[in-house]
Amino acid sequence: MISVVIPSFNEEERIERCLISLTKQNLPKDEYEIIVVDGGSKDKTREIAEKYADLVFIQTSPKVGGARNDGALRAKGTIIATTDADTILPPDWLSRIKKGFENPDVVLLYGPVKPVEATIKNRLYLFLANSFAHIGYLTGTVLFTLGCNSAFRADVFKKAGMYRVSDAGDDLEVAHRMRTLGKVRFDRKLFVWFSMRRYDQFGALKSIYEWFYIVFHGGDADKYQYTKREYR
């Protein structure tokens, strides 16, 4: 069983396409479950999610990392896959995750992203980000995992302490703890379509700078509101 954990907040315009993509996986439905952990949405996010998900509930832990932890604690699967409510998953996403964990030494699997809003600028940004992630993996210097496209062996994830809740960089930080407990693998073919709306709305360079600032100042810097802005 693979448990897919999806944090959400006011995502009524996008969560349905994410959940539909999960219902169209080439893995039999009895081999995975869909869990939506909602941050108290004021729109119809939960109502939409309940049409597709196996479990929908309101998070009790703070921030996005906390929502993922809440979902992991209620998951039935031996593998926990995380993605975002505005992400779209290809049909072979879960089957590639299943195959990746056939190696018993693998404790974390992650992959690259493609832009939902496929402008030339966004394709270039993500080409650079994916190249950085691949080089970091090959050299063992940076494990540039993303919460929208990661999967964990559930017992090891919990043993590692799960996500450390912060405004940014928690998905990167957890990988460096996981690799002390087993093999972390980057699969270049394990991609998802990633929404660039934050970068389109607030500016890519500004958003990247804020992300790095928060990460290098302990993950909870108040100078920027990286995860607290309202999206269009």
C-alpha positions in Angstrom: 0.0 0.0 0.0 1.2 3.5 -0.9 -0.4 6.4 1.0 -0.4 9.7 -1.0 -0.5 12.7 1.4 -1.7 16.0 0.0 -1.7 19.3 2.0 -4.4 21.8 0.9 -5.6 25.3 1.7 -8.2 27.1 -0.4 -7.4 25.0 -3.5 -10.9 24.6 -5.0 -9.7 25.8 -8.4 -6.8 23.3 -8.7 -7.2 20.3 -6.4 -9.7 18.4 -8.6 -7.2 18.1 -11.5 -4.6 16.8 -9.0 -7.0 14.2 -7.6 -8.3 13.2 -11.0 -4.7 12.5 -12.1 -4.4 10.2 -9.1 -7.5 8.3 -10.0 -5.9 7.6 -13.4 -2.8 5.9 -12.2 -1.8 2.6 -13.8 -1.4 1.1 -10.4 -4.6 -0.7 -9.2 -6.6 1.5 -6.8 -6.5 -1.1 -4.0 -2.7 -0.6 -3.9 -2.9 3.0 -2.8 -4.9 5.5 -0.8 -5.4 9.3 -1.2 -5.2 11.4 2.0 -6.0 15.2 1.9 -5.0 17.2 4.9 -6.6 20.5 4.8 -5.5 23.7 6.6 -9.0 25.0 7.3 -10.0 26.1 3.8 -12.8 28.7 3.4 -13.8 27.5 0.0 -15.0 24.2 -1.4 -11.6 22.4 -1.2 -12.7 19.7 1.3 -16.0 19.2 -0.5 -14.2 18.5 -3.8 -11.6 16.4 -2.1 -14.2 14.1 -0.5 -15.3 13.0 -4.0 -12.0 11.5 -4.7 -9.9 11.0 -1.6 -10.1 8.1 0.9 -9.6 10.4 3.8 -10.0 14.1 4.2 -9.4 15.9 7.5 -8.3 19.2 9.0 -4.7 19.4 10.1 -3.7 19.9 13.7 0.0 20.5 13.3 1.2 23.9 11.9 2.3 24.7 8.4 2.7 22.5 5.3 5.2 20.2 6.9 2.9 19.7 9.8 0.0 18.8 7.5 2.2 16.1 5.8 3.2 14.7 9.2 -0.5 14.6 10.2 -1.3 12.6 7.0 1.7 10.3 7.6 0.5 9.4 11.1 -2.9 8.4 9.7 -1.6 6.6 6.7 -2.0 2.9 6.2 0.7 2.4 3.6 4.3 1.1 4.1 5.3 3.9 1.6 4.2 7.5 2.0 4.2 9.7 -1.1 3.8 13.4 -0.8 2.6 15.9 -3.4 0.8 19.3 -3.5 -2.8 20.2 -4.3 -1.9 22.2 -7.4 0.4 19.4 -8.8 -0.6 17.1 -11.6 0.7 13.5 -11.5 1.5 11.4 -14.7 -0.2 8.0 -14.9 2.9 6.0 -14.0 3.9 8.1 -10.9 2.8 5.6 -8.3 4.0 2.5 -10.3 7.5 4.1 -10.6 7.5 4.8 -6.8 6.5 1.2 -6.2 9.3 -0.1 -8.4 11.8 2.3 -6.8 11.1 0.7 -3.4 11.7 -2.8 -4.5 15.2 -2.2 -3.4 14.9 -2.7 0.4 17.8 -0.3 1.0 15.9 2.7 -0.5 14.3 4.9 2.2 13.5 8.0 0.1 12.8 8.4 -3.6 12.4 11.8 -5.4 12.5 13.2 -8.9 12.3 16.3 -11.1 9.4 18.6 -12.0 7.9 20.1 -15.1 5.9 23.4 -15.2 2.1 23.3 -15.3 2.4 26.9 -16.7 4.8 25.9 -19.5 6.1 29.3 -20.6 9.6 29.5 -22.0 10.7 31.3 -18.8 9.2 28.6 -16.5 10.7 25.8 -18.6 14.1 27.4 -18.3 13.8 27.9 -14.5 12.9 24.3 -13.9 15.5 23.0 -16.3 18.1 24.8 -14.2 16.4 23.6 -10.9 16.3 20.0 -12.2 19.9 20.1 -13.3 20.9 21.5 -9.9 19.0 18.6 -8.2 20.6 16.0 -10.4 24.2 17.3 -9.9 23.6 17.6 -6.2 22.5 14.0 -6.1 25.4 12.7 -8.2 27.9 14.6 -6.1 26.2 13.8 -2.8 26.4 17.5 -1.8 22.7 18.6 -1.9 19.6 16.4 -1.9 17.2 18.9 -3.5 14.0 17.0 -2.7 10.6 18.7 -3.2 7.4 18.0 -1.1 5.4 17.8 -4.4 7.4 14.8 -5.6 8.9 12.6 -2.8 8.2 9.2 -1.4 9.4 7.7 1.9 9.5 4.3 3.5 7.0 4.9 6.2 8.7 3.3 9.2 12.1 5.0 8.4 10.4 8.4 7.8 8.8 8.2 11.3 12.0 7.0 12.8 13.8 10.0 11.3 11.3 12.4 13.0 9.3 13.2 9.8 9.2 16.9 8.6 10.7 19.6 10.9 8.0 22.2 10.5 9.3 25.5 9.0 8.3 28.1 6.4 10.6 26.7 3.7 13.3 24.1 3.1 11.7 21.4 5.3 11.4 19.1 2.3 15.2 19.5 1.6 16.2 19.1 5.3 14.4 15.8 5.8 16.4 14.2 3.0 19.7 14.7 4.8 18.3 13.0 7.9 16.9 10.1 5.8 20.1 9.3 4.1 21.7 8.5 7.5 19.2 5.6 7.7 19.3 4.2 4.2 19.6 4.9 0.5 18.2 8.1 -1.0 17.6 7.8 -4.8 16.9 10.4 -7.5 14.8 9.0 -10.4 15.1 11.3 -13.4 11.9 9.7 -14.9 9.8 10.2 -11.7 8.5 13.7 -12.7 5.4 15.6 -11.8 3.9 18.8 -13.3 4.6 21.6 -10.7 2.6 24.8 -10.5 4.8 27.9 -11.0 2.0 30.3 -9.9 4.0 31.5 -6.9 6.9 32.5 -9.1 4.6 34.0 -11.8 2.7 36.1 -9.2 5.5 37.2 -6.9 8.5 37.0 -9.2 10.9 34.0 -9.5 14.1 35.7 -8.4 12.3 37.3 -5.4 10.7 34.0 -4.4 14.0 32.0 -4.7 15.8 34.6 -2.7 13.2 34.5 0.1 13.4 30.7 0.1 17.1 30.7 0.6 16.9 33.4 3.2 14.4 31.4 5.3 16.4 28.2 4.9 19.6 29.7 6.0 18.0 31.6 8.9 16.5 28.5 10.6 13.4 28.0 8.5 11.1 30.4 10.5 12.4 33.8 9.6 9.7 36.5 10.0 11.2 38.9 7.5 9.4 37.1 4.6 6.0 35.6 4.3 7.0 32.8 1.8 4.3 30.3 2.7 1.7 32.8 4.0 0.6 34.8 1.0 -2.7 34.3 -0.8 -2.3 33.0 -4.3 -4.4 34.0 -7.3 
